[in-house]
Amino acid sequence: MSEHPNPSQYWFHRRTMAYACLTAIIVSLICALTGKIPEPMLPLVEGLCWILGFIVAAYYTNNAAEAFAKVRK
């Protein structure tokens, strides 16, 4: 993979995306637990949380992989 011209900007946008997804997961969980989400919509919200969770996991995995690559250099 080629290097990004501005790695700081690249990671800022990825970090913002991951934190936005994490915030959406937490808000969805709070709304589901307090009963603000109708019961028929819970499977849809669960699927959305799984997708957002994969985005957060990908961010942390890529972050760890890049850190590991720097250590190996």
N, C-alpha and C positions, 0 to 999 in steps of 0.2 A: 504494500500500500504506500502510495506517495505521501509525503509529509504535507500537512496543511500549512498554508502560508502564514497563518497566525494561530498557533496551537492554543493560546490563551482564549481566543474568541471561540474556537471550536469546542473546547471543554466547557466554556461558560454556557453556550447554548445547550449542550448535552445535559449539563447539570440542571439548568433551568427546566428542561423538559422532564427530567427525572423527578425533581421536586414537585412540579405541577402534577405529575401522575400520582405521586405519593400523597399529596394533599387531596386529590380527588378520591383516592382509595379510602382515606381516613374519613372524609366527609360522607362518602357513601356508606361506610360502616356505621357511623353515628346515626345517619338518617334511617338505616335499616333497623338498628337496634331500638330507636325511639319510636318506630312505627310511622314515620313520615312517608315511607315508600309503600305503596299498596302491595299486598302479598302476591298478586299475580305478576308483578313486575320484578320480584326478587330474583328469579333465574336470569333475567336480562342484566340486572345490576351485578349479579355474581359473575357472569361472563365478561362484563366490562371490567370488573376488578381484576380478573385473571389476565386480561390483555394489558391493563395498565401495570400490573405486577411484573409481567414479562419485560416491559420497557424499563422498569426500575432495575430489575435483575440484570438486564443487558448492559445498562450504564455501569453498574458496579463491577460486572465481569470484565467489561472492556477497560475500565479504570485499573483494575488489578492486573490485567494482562499487559497494559502499557507500562505500569510500574515495574512489573517483573522483567519486561524487555529492557528497561533502562538499567536495571541491576545487572543483567547479564552482559551488557556492553563492556 
